[in-house]
Every structure is written in C-alpha cells, then in structure tokens.
C-alpha cells in the first residue's frame, strides 16, 4: 500500500503541474472522479506540494481557494468578508480524506483578515498561510489578492534617521483620570531649537504604535519627503467605550482639547495654530476625533477618520457635523467595503462635501481592521501635512538648482521610486551604479522642465542584495544617495 501511494504521488505530480494551467474546480472535479481513497490522497499530496510553492490560499484571478488538510469533523472560515460568522462559510470535505476546501470571489486588490474554525469552536490561524496581521484580538491570517500593494512604510528602516519617543503621564482634573501618553519628536527636533512643528494626536495611541506601526510610518514618510516633520502624540484611553462613545465622551473631549493640548504645547515646540493640529482615530476613536474637532475647531483644524463608528448616542457626532453649523475643519480618512460601516461613511462623505468641507478619502475592499488602518495612515498624514506644508512659521527652502530625495521604499525588492526636482529647464541624467562605480542602469537622460518628478527602478534578476548608488547630474553638478536591495 505504501509503495502504491508513492507511485500515485509521483504520477500526480503531473496533475500538480497541469493544475497551474487549469481551474481549481477542475482539480476538485478530478478528485471526485478518482475511484479510491489512496488515489485521492496522492492527488491531494501532489496539489499541496505544488500549492505551497505559489502560496495558500491558492489564488486564481479573482478567486481565493481556501484549503485545509488536517483531521477535523468540520472546518469553516470566519473573516472580514462574512462578518466573522463561520456559519456562512463552511468548507467542503473531500469524502474519505482530511481535505477541506472552499472558493470565494474577491476584488483583485482586496485584503482581508480571516481564521479557520475547527469543529465549530476552535479558532485557529491558517496553518498553510505564513502571512499574518495583528489585530485588537490577536493575530489573524491575511489574504492579499494579486493587486493588493503591501504598505512599505509600516516597516522599520535601519538606514534612515529616526525620531525620538518619550513616555509621559498626563493627569486630567476634568475627568479625574491619568493617561499614558507617548510623544514622538521628529529627527530634526534637537538640532533646530527655534523651529515649531505641526502636531498629530492619535486616539488608541498604544495600538496605533504597536498594531498600526505609526512611528515607522512617520519616520518613513518624513525620510521620503512625503510629509512635513511632525510631533506625534499617542494617547491611550482608560475606558475607550465610555470616553470615545458614551458616558464620559464630553469630559474626555474637554480634557483632550484643553488640558492635554496645553500640556503638550508648554513642554514641546508646537505650533499653536488650529490648522497645524490633527486629531485622528479608528472606529470609536474616529467618533471621538470628530466630536473633539467639531466642538473645539479653534484647537483642532484637522480630523482624521479611520472607519469611524458614528453610531453611538444615536449618531450624535455624525448628525452634529452633517446638520450643524459648518466649522473650519479639514477631514481625511479611509474605510473598507467589508466592514459594515462603508454605507455610513459614504453618506457622511457625500453630506459634508456638499456642505463645503474638504474631505480627502479612500475606500478599499478591506475589513474593519488594523491591517487596513495601518496601510492608510499615510493617506491622512499626506493629505493634512504634505511635504512643503507652510502653515507653521518654519519656511520650506526649495532647492536652488535641483534636489535628489531618498528613494522609497528603502530597503526595496524588487522596485523602488526615486524622486527628484529641478527649478528650471535643465539637462538631467539619473543613473544607478554599484559601490565600485560600475553603471547598472541609466534611468533618465533628457531635458526636464522645472518641477518635481518620480522614476521607478526595478532590480533585474542578476542584481544581488547589497548597497547601490543612485545619482542625479544637472548642468554638470551631481548629487548621490545610497539605497539597499534585499532579496
């Protein structure tokens, strides 16, 4: 019997190779037609060997094929796409085997969290999927469809300058509670003692740091000239339900806009203009951010909303902003189509833009999760404090002739973007070399009008991991920077 299984396994390697050119459902139909359990198991082994090389869940176009090949009485999927209700997504068992399967259809750029539910009660990560994302209730398996772009900016980059993080405690007499606060100071903070900075205030501060990778995001966006340097204030609630949505919301908002901001302004070099302050949060954190900005627009002129849960107190904050007096507030935010809040957020967007508010927004085929929010922190920060933002007293000095910015992402694999600017019509050359000066590629060699440009460099198969140099030459003058390829 063992010899038969080996023979069948080898023969069904052909099935695995053929599978690459066929549909998953054809493979399933092939399994149904096999007359013996031994043949089914051999075909399954062959498929699993092949599928692990290309990734599980096995994705074909807009189809995600979930598979589970272990002993179980029943297997179901719970995730963003079904409201985390496993009863809606039971997997089919191939009779006589441990192989369970289910096919779902998603957008090509969808990104979703999920878990398997074994025997109706045991919630586990997908054992065949190494891709995971942290959430408020622990890690989940991550399904990323083919056109989803992983957020490079969430990763720690050892090659760039980093800001400084200080942990403090702020006590409120308004709400009679103390709050743990982390303050991020940008790389230039100690070197430029006369400079004042715009400030970003995060609700659920601890989670925005640990689950949202916000400090990495800010470091990377500053380094790649995506945003101005900012001070970031991460505030951890004591009881987020009370403080963000219910009994203590008014006292918390007063503490936040008066006592907390005053403490930060006294102890750090912040600009005190409302247009230089942003308050943002996710879910209930978005609800309280909306309340704070609307009640105190003279303090916070900007509001960031990640999937705001506006439903508390009979949509109090939603109705306040939509139906109340228009205030001087700029909004930015994102939400997902698989989280149940998308209709409400779209209605909110339509209503407030019709009212005359500015709202930079994005909607993605994702769920109510930190995987979505961490990937869209940049959207909010770039909308509110883009590079070149001049509301603060610090003037941005434009390059006298030309400038070369740090590539992003960096490190990279296989592609990265190089940004550069020229202040007048010039002959521009950009090339990539190794550390010995040997040219790898000439990216740009033409006359450019005044402006800012981006060009993409894609590493060829022949390039090995290591440091490379990219240089810009304009009218006989040259600037160079380093970048790192990691394979």
C-alpha positions as CSV (number, residue, x, y, z in Angstrom):
1,X,0.0,0.0,0.0
2,X,2.9,2.4,0.8
3,X,4.5,1.6,-2.5
4,X,1.2,2.3,-4.3
5,X,0.9,5.6,-2.6
6,X,4.4,6.6,-3.6
7,X,3.7,5.6,-7.2
8,X,0.4,7.5,-7.2
9,X,2.1,10.6,-5.6
10,X,4.8,10.7,-8.4
11,X,2.2,10.3,-11.1
12,X,0.0,13.0,-9.7
13,X,2.9,15.5,-9.7
14,X,1.8,15.8,-13.3
15,X,-1.6,16.8,-12.0
16,X,0.0,19.5,-9.9
17,X,1.9,20.9,-12.9
18,X,-1.2,20.7,-15.0
19,X,-3.1,22.5,-12.2
20,X,-1.1,25.6,-12.8
21,X,-2.9,25.9,-16.2
22,X,-6.3,24.9,-15.1
23,X,-9.0,25.9,-12.7
24,X,-9.1,24.8,-9.0
25,X,-12.6,23.5,-9.6
26,X,-11.3,21.2,-12.4
27,X,-8.9,19.8,-9.9
28,X,-11.7,19.2,-7.4
29,X,-13.8,17.5,-10.1
30,X,-10.8,15.3,-10.9
31,X,-10.6,14.3,-7.2
32,X,-14.3,13.3,-7.2
33,X,-13.7,11.1,-10.2
34,X,-10.8,9.1,-8.6
35,X,-12.1,5.7,-7.6
36,X,-10.0,5.1,-4.4
37,X,-9.1,7.0,-1.3
38,X,-5.5,6.2,-1.9
39,X,-5.6,8.0,-5.3
40,X,-7.4,11.0,-3.8
41,X,-4.8,11.3,-1.1
42,X,-2.0,11.0,-3.5
43,X,-3.5,13.7,-5.7
44,X,-4.1,16.0,-2.7
45,X,-0.5,15.5,-1.6
46,X,0.7,16.5,-5.1
47,X,-1.6,19.5,-5.1
48,X,-0.5,20.7,-1.6
49,X,3.2,20.3,-2.6
50,X,2.6,22.5,-5.6
51,X,0.3,25.0,-3.9
52,X,2.8,25.7,-1.1
53,X,5.3,26.9,-3.8
54,X,2.9,29.6,-5.1
55,X,1.0,30.4,-1.9
56,X,-2.1,29.3,0.1
57,X,-4.9,30.3,-0.2
58,X,-4.4,29.4,-3.8
59,X,-5.4,32.4,-5.9
60,X,-6.7,32.3,-9.5
61,X,-7.7,35.7,-10.8
62,X,-10.4,36.9,-8.5
63,X,-10.9,33.5,-6.9
64,X,-9.3,32.7,-3.5
65,X,-9.3,28.9,-2.9
66,X,-9.0,28.1,0.8
67,X,-7.8,24.6,1.7
68,X,-7.3,22.7,5.0
69,X,-5.6,19.3,5.0
70,X,-5.8,18.0,8.6
71,X,-8.0,15.8,10.7
72,X,-11.3,17.5,11.6
73,X,-15.0,16.8,11.8
74,X,-15.8,20.2,10.3
75,X,-14.0,23.4,9.1
76,X,-15.4,26.8,8.4
77,X,-13.9,30.2,7.6
78,X,-14.6,33.4,9.7
79,X,-13.3,36.7,8.5
80,X,-13.9,40.2,7.3
81,X,-15.8,39.0,4.2
82,X,-18.6,37.3,6.2
83,X,-18.8,39.4,9.3
84,X,-16.7,36.9,11.2
85,X,-19.6,34.5,11.2
86,X,-18.3,31.0,10.4
87,X,-21.8,29.6,9.8
88,X,-21.9,31.4,6.5
89,X,-18.7,29.8,5.1
90,X,-18.5,26.1,5.8
91,X,-15.7,24.3,3.9
92,X,-16.5,21.1,1.9
93,X,-14.8,17.9,2.8
94,X,-13.5,15.5,0.2
95,X,-15.1,12.3,1.3
96,X,-12.7,9.8,2.8
97,X,-9.8,12.3,3.2
98,X,-8.8,15.2,5.6
99,X,-9.0,17.7,2.7
100,X,-11.4,20.6,3.1
101,X,-11.9,23.4,0.6
102,X,-13.9,26.5,-0.3
103,X,-13.7,29.1,-3.0
104,X,-14.6,32.8,-2.6
105,X,-14.6,35.6,-5.1
106,X,-13.0,39.0,-4.2
107,X,-11.8,42.2,-5.8
108,X,-8.3,42.0,-7.3
109,X,-7.0,44.4,-4.8
110,X,-8.8,43.1,-1.7
111,X,-7.0,42.5,1.6
112,X,-8.9,40.6,4.3
113,X,-8.3,39.0,7.7
114,X,-9.6,35.5,8.4
115,X,-9.3,32.4,10.7
116,X,-10.3,28.8,10.4
117,X,-12.9,27.4,12.8
118,X,-12.3,23.7,13.5
119,X,-15.1,21.6,14.9
120,X,-17.3,24.6,15.5
121,X,-15.3,26.0,18.4
122,X,-11.5,26.0,17.8
123,X,-10.5,29.2,16.1
124,X,-7.0,28.9,14.5
125,X,-4.7,30.6,12.0
126,X,-4.5,29.1,8.6
127,X,-1.6,26.6,9.1
128,X,-0.6,26.9,5.4
129,X,-0.5,30.7,5.2
130,X,2.5,32.4,6.8
131,X,1.1,35.9,6.1
132,X,-0.4,37.3,9.3
133,X,-1.5,40.6,10.6
134,X,-2.0,41.7,14.2
135,X,-5.5,42.8,15.3
136,X,-7.1,44.0,18.5
137,X,-7.9,40.4,19.5
138,X,-4.6,38.8,18.4
139,X,-3.1,37.8,15.0
140,X,-5.2,36.8,12.0
141,X,-4.3,35.2,8.8
142,X,-4.1,37.6,5.9
143,X,-5.5,37.1,2.4
144,X,-4.0,39.6,0.0
145,X,-5.3,39.4,-3.6
146,X,-2.9,39.8,-6.5
147,X,-3.2,43.6,-7.0
148,X,-3.0,44.5,-3.3
149,X,0.1,46.5,-2.6
150,X,1.7,45.9,0.8
151,X,2.4,49.1,2.7
152,X,6.2,49.6,2.6
153,X,6.0,52.5,5.1
154,X,5.0,50.3,8.1
155,X,8.4,48.6,8.2
156,X,11.3,49.7,10.3
157,X,14.1,51.0,8.2
158,X,17.5,50.9,9.9
159,X,19.1,53.1,7.2
160,X,17.2,56.3,7.9
161,X,17.1,58.9,10.7
162,X,14.5,58.1,13.4
163,X,12.6,60.3,15.7
164,X,12.7,60.1,19.5
165,X,9.9,58.7,21.6
166,X,9.2,59.9,25.2
167,X,6.6,58.3,27.5
168,X,4.8,60.7,29.9
169,X,1.7,60.7,32.1
170,X,-0.9,63.5,31.8
171,X,-3.5,63.8,34.6
172,X,-6.9,65.4,34.0
173,X,-8.9,67.4,36.6
174,X,-11.8,67.5,34.2
175,X,-12.3,63.7,34.0
176,X,-10.3,62.8,37.1
177,X,-8.1,60.3,35.4
178,X,-4.5,59.9,34.3
179,X,-3.4,59.0,30.8
180,X,-0.4,57.3,29.4
181,X,1.0,59.3,26.5
182,X,3.8,58.7,24.1
183,X,5.3,61.7,22.4
184,X,7.2,61.3,19.1
185,X,9.7,64.1,18.3
186,X,11.0,64.2,14.7
187,X,14.6,63.7,13.7
188,X,15.4,67.5,13.5
189,X,13.8,68.4,16.8
190,X,17.0,68.6,18.9
191,X,19.1,70.1,16.1
192,X,16.7,73.0,15.3
193,X,15.8,74.6,18.7
194,X,13.9,77.6,17.1
195,X,11.6,75.5,14.9
196,X,8.0,74.8,15.8
197,X,6.2,71.8,14.4
198,X,2.6,70.7,13.5
199,X,1.2,68.1,15.8
200,X,-0.7,64.8,15.2
201,X,-2.8,63.5,18.1
202,X,-3.7,59.7,17.9
203,X,-6.6,58.1,19.8
204,X,-5.9,54.5,20.9
205,X,-2.3,55.6,21.0
206,X,-0.8,52.3,22.2
207,X,-2.5,50.4,19.4
208,X,-1.6,52.9,16.7
209,X,2.1,52.3,17.8
210,X,2.1,48.6,18.2
211,X,-0.6,47.5,15.7
212,X,-0.6,50.5,13.4
213,X,3.2,50.8,13.2
214,X,2.6,54.6,13.2
215,X,6.1,55.6,14.3
216,X,7.7,53.6,11.5
217,X,5.1,55.2,9.1
218,X,6.0,58.8,10.3
219,X,9.8,58.1,10.1
220,X,9.5,56.7,6.6
221,X,7.2,59.4,5.3
222,X,9.5,62.1,6.6
223,X,12.5,60.5,5.2
224,X,11.0,60.1,1.7
225,X,9.7,63.7,1.7
226,X,6.1,62.6,1.8
227,X,5.1,64.8,4.8
228,X,6.4,67.6,6.9
229,X,8.2,66.7,10.1
230,X,5.6,66.5,12.8
231,X,5.3,65.9,16.5
232,X,3.0,62.9,17.2
233,X,1.1,62.4,20.5
234,X,-0.2,58.9,21.2
235,X,-2.9,58.8,23.9
236,X,-4.1,55.6,25.5
237,X,-7.6,55.6,26.9
238,X,-8.6,54.2,30.2
239,X,-12.1,53.0,29.1
240,X,-12.5,53.6,25.4
241,X,-16.2,52.8,25.3
242,X,-17.0,55.4,28.0
243,X,-14.5,58.0,26.7
244,X,-14.9,57.6,23.0
245,X,-18.6,57.0,22.7
246,X,-20.7,57.1,25.8
247,X,-20.9,58.4,29.4
248,X,-17.5,60.2,29.6
249,X,-17.2,61.4,26.0
250,X,-17.9,65.1,26.7
251,X,-15.4,65.2,29.7
252,X,-12.8,63.3,27.6
253,X,-13.2,65.7,24.7
254,X,-12.7,68.7,27.1
255,X,-9.6,67.1,28.7
256,X,-8.2,66.3,25.2
257,X,-8.7,69.8,23.7
258,X,-7.8,71.8,26.7
259,X,-5.6,70.1,29.3
260,X,-3.7,67.7,27.1
261,X,-3.0,70.2,24.3
262,X,-1.9,72.8,26.8
263,X,0.5,70.3,28.4
264,X,2.0,69.4,25.0
265,X,2.2,73.0,23.9
266,X,4.0,74.0,27.1
267,X,6.5,71.2,27.1
268,X,7.2,70.8,23.4
269,X,7.8,73.2,20.5
270,X,4.5,73.0,18.7
271,X,2.7,75.5,16.5
272,X,-0.5,76.7,18.3
273,X,-2.4,77.3,15.0
274,X,-5.5,75.1,14.7
275,X,-4.5,74.3,11.1
276,X,-1.3,72.8,12.5
277,X,-3.1,70.3,14.7
278,X,-4.7,67.0,13.6
279,X,-6.7,64.6,15.7
280,X,-7.3,61.1,14.3
281,X,-8.6,57.7,15.4
282,X,-10.1,54.4,14.2
283,X,-13.6,53.1,14.8
284,X,-14.8,54.6,18.1
285,X,-11.5,56.6,18.0
286,X,-12.8,58.2,14.8
287,X,-16.1,59.1,16.6
288,X,-14.4,60.9,19.4
289,X,-12.0,62.6,17.0
290,X,-15.0,64.0,15.1
291,X,-16.5,65.2,18.4
292,X,-13.3,66.9,19.5
293,X,-12.7,68.7,16.2
294,X,-16.3,69.9,15.9
295,X,-16.5,71.1,19.5
296,X,-13.1,72.7,19.5
297,X,-12.3,73.8,15.9
298,X,-10.2,76.6,17.3
299,X,-7.8,73.9,18.7
300,X,-8.0,71.2,16.0
301,X,-8.5,72.3,12.4
302,X,-8.0,68.8,11.0
303,X,-9.7,65.5,11.7
304,X,-8.6,62.0,10.6
305,X,-11.2,59.2,10.4
306,X,-10.4,55.5,10.0
307,X,-13.7,53.7,9.7
308,X,-15.5,55.9,12.2
309,X,-18.1,54.1,14.3
310,X,-20.5,57.0,14.4
311,X,-23.5,55.0,15.7
312,X,-23.1,55.8,19.4
313,X,-25.7,58.0,21.1
314,X,-28.0,57.8,18.0
315,X,-25.4,59.1,15.6
316,X,-24.7,62.1,17.7
317,X,-21.4,63.1,16.1
318,X,-22.5,62.3,12.6
319,X,-25.6,64.4,12.9
320,X,-23.7,67.2,14.6
321,X,-21.3,67.6,11.8
322,X,-23.7,67.0,8.9
323,X,-26.6,69.1,10.2
324,X,-24.8,71.6,12.4
325,X,-23.0,74.9,11.7
326,X,-20.1,74.4,9.3
327,X,-16.8,74.7,11.1
328,X,-13.3,75.4,9.8
329,X,-12.2,71.8,9.7
330,X,-10.4,69.7,7.1
331,X,-11.2,66.0,7.0
332,X,-9.3,62.9,5.7
333,X,-10.0,59.2,6.1
334,X,-10.4,55.7,4.8
335,X,-12.7,52.8,5.3
336,X,-13.4,49.3,3.9
337,X,-16.3,47.8,1.9
338,X,-16.2,44.6,4.1
339,X,-16.8,46.2,7.5
340,X,-20.4,47.3,7.6
341,X,-19.6,51.0,8.0
342,X,-19.0,51.8,4.4
343,X,-22.5,52.9,3.6
344,X,-22.5,55.3,6.6
345,X,-19.0,56.6,5.7
346,X,-20.0,57.2,2.1
347,X,-23.2,59.0,3.2
348,X,-21.1,61.1,5.6
349,X,-18.6,62.0,2.9
350,X,-21.4,63.0,0.5
351,X,-23.1,65.1,3.1
352,X,-20.1,67.1,4.4
353,X,-18.6,67.7,1.0
354,X,-21.9,69.1,-0.2
355,X,-21.8,71.3,2.9
356,X,-18.4,72.7,1.8
357,X,-16.0,70.6,3.9
358,X,-12.7,69.4,2.4
359,X,-12.5,65.6,2.7
360,X,-9.6,63.5,1.3
361,X,-10.9,59.9,1.4
362,X,-10.3,56.4,0.1
363,X,-12.4,53.3,0.1
364,X,-10.9,49.8,-0.2
365,X,-12.1,46.2,-0.3
366,X,-11.0,45.5,3.2
367,X,-12.4,45.0,6.7
368,X,-12.6,46.8,10.0
369,X,-9.0,46.0,11.0
370,X,-5.6,47.4,11.8
371,X,-4.4,45.8,8.6
372,X,-6.5,48.4,6.7
373,X,-5.8,51.4,9.1
374,X,-2.0,51.0,9.3
375,X,-1.8,51.0,5.5
376,X,-3.8,54.3,5.3
377,X,-2.1,56.4,8.0
378,X,-0.1,57.8,5.2
379,X,-3.2,58.9,3.3
380,X,-4.3,61.0,6.2
381,X,-0.9,62.5,7.0
382,X,-0.1,63.3,3.4
383,X,-3.5,65.0,3.0
384,X,-3.1,67.2,6.1
385,X,0.6,67.8,6.3
386,X,2.1,67.2,2.9
387,X,5.8,67.9,2.3
388,X,6.1,71.6,1.7
389,X,3.2,72.4,4.1
390,X,3.9,76.0,5.2
391,X,1.3,76.8,7.8
392,X,4.0,76.8,10.5
393,X,6.5,79.6,11.0
394,X,9.2,77.4,9.5
395,X,9.7,78.2,5.9
396,X,10.5,75.4,3.5
397,X,13.6,76.2,1.5
398,X,13.3,75.0,-2.1
399,X,16.4,73.7,-3.8
400,X,18.4,76.5,-5.6
401,X,19.0,74.3,-8.6
402,X,17.9,70.7,-8.1
403,X,17.3,68.1,-5.4
404,X,17.5,64.3,-5.1
405,X,15.3,62.7,-2.4
406,X,15.7,59.4,-0.6
407,X,14.2,56.5,-2.6
408,X,11.2,54.7,-1.2
409,X,10.7,52.1,-0.1
410,X,14.2,51.6,1.1
411,X,15.4,48.8,1.5
412,X,13.4,47.5,-1.5
413,X,12.7,44.4,-3.5
414,X,12.3,44.4,-6.4
415,X,11.2,48.0,-7.2
416,X,11.7,51.4,-5.7
417,X,10.8,55.0,-6.6
418,X,13.4,57.8,-6.9
419,X,12.0,61.4,-6.6
420,X,13.9,64.5,-7.8
421,X,13.2,68.1,-8.6
422,X,14.7,70.9,-10.8
423,X,13.9,74.6,-10.5
424,X,14.4,75.4,-14.2
425,X,14.7,73.7,-17.5
426,X,17.7,71.5,-17.3
427,X,19.5,68.6,-18.8
428,X,19.0,65.8,-16.3
429,X,20.8,62.4,-16.0
430,X,20.0,59.8,-13.4
431,X,21.9,56.6,-13.2
432,X,22.3,53.6,-10.9
433,X,25.8,52.3,-10.1
434,X,27.3,49.7,-7.7
435,X,29.6,50.8,-4.9
436,X,32.6,50.4,-7.3
437,X,31.1,52.9,-9.7
438,X,30.1,50.4,-12.4
439,X,26.9,51.6,-14.1
440,X,23.8,49.3,-13.6
441,X,21.2,51.4,-15.4
442,X,20.7,54.8,-16.9
443,X,17.2,55.8,-15.8
444,X,16.9,59.4,-17.1
445,X,18.8,61.2,-19.8
446,X,16.7,64.1,-21.1
447,X,15.8,67.7,-20.7
448,X,13.3,68.4,-18.0
449,X,11.2,71.5,-17.3
450,X,11.1,72.9,-13.7
451,X,9.2,70.7,-11.4
452,X,9.2,67.5,-9.3
453,X,9.4,64.1,-10.9
454,X,9.5,60.4,-9.9
455,X,11.1,57.5,-11.7
456,X,10.9,53.8,-10.8
457,X,14.0,51.5,-10.7
458,X,13.3,47.7,-10.9
459,X,16.2,45.4,-9.9
460,X,17.0,42.8,-12.5
461,X,17.4,39.1,-11.7
462,X,21.1,39.5,-12.0
463,X,21.4,42.0,-9.2
464,X,22.4,40.7,-5.8
465,X,21.4,42.0,-2.4
466,X,23.5,45.0,-1.3
467,X,24.0,48.7,-1.4
468,X,23.7,50.6,-4.7
469,X,24.2,54.3,-5.5
470,X,21.8,56.5,-7.4
471,X,23.0,59.8,-8.8
472,X,21.5,62.9,-10.4
473,X,23.5,65.1,-12.7
474,X,22.2,68.5,-13.6
475,X,24.2,71.0,-15.7
476,X,27.5,69.4,-14.6
477,X,26.7,69.1,-10.9
478,X,26.0,65.8,-9.2
479,X,24.2,64.5,-6.1
480,X,24.2,60.9,-5.0
481,X,22.4,58.8,-2.4
482,X,22.6,55.2,-1.2
483,X,19.8,52.6,-1.5
484,X,19.7,48.9,-0.4
485,X,18.4,46.0,-2.3
486,X,17.3,43.0,-0.2
487,X,16.4,39.7,-1.9
